[in-house]
Amino acid sequence: MSVLSLTFHSTEKINESWENYIDSNLYPMIENLMDVEKYILSQVESEMINEGKNTNLLLVFDNSEKRQDFIEIEMKNIVERIEQHFGQEVMVFVTFLNPRRSKLD
């Protein structure tokens, strides 16, 4: 199992547009990802976020090769679409998670 965390930080001034984008564009993109075994799309709650909001997408792959394929192909497409739509108002942070133990199986 190989896991990838994508965090989308959106500024306050686009909150409504970002929420609409998640429902109408991001969610359908996620549903159509072929190599993703499981995913969790979450709103991040944190006392550390003072401006804007964070949305997290946790993706689970069978192996690191499928995760790497996603990074090289699908993630680039997703980021490009978001940048075209929102410019610098949404930043994407990528975190590679390499499970040592898991009960997700």
Secondary structure as GFF3:
##gff-version 3
##sequence-region A 1 105
A	DSSP	beta_strand	2	10	.	.	.	ID=ss1
A	DSSP	three_ten_helix	12	14	.	.	.	ID=ss2
A	DSSP	alpha_helix	15	21	.	.	.	ID=ss3
A	DSSP	pi_helix	22	26	.	.	.	ID=ss4
A	DSSP	alpha_helix	27	31	.	.	.	ID=ss5
A	DSSP	beta_strand	36	44	.	.	.	ID=ss6
A	DSSP	beta_strand	53	61	.	.	.	ID=ss7
A	DSSP	alpha_helix	64	69	.	.	.	ID=ss8
A	DSSP	pi_helix	70	75	.	.	.	ID=ss9
A	DSSP	alpha_helix	76	86	.	.	.	ID=ss10
A	DSSP	three_ten_helix	87	89	.	.	.	ID=ss11
A	DSSP	beta_strand	90	97	.	.	.	ID=ss12
###
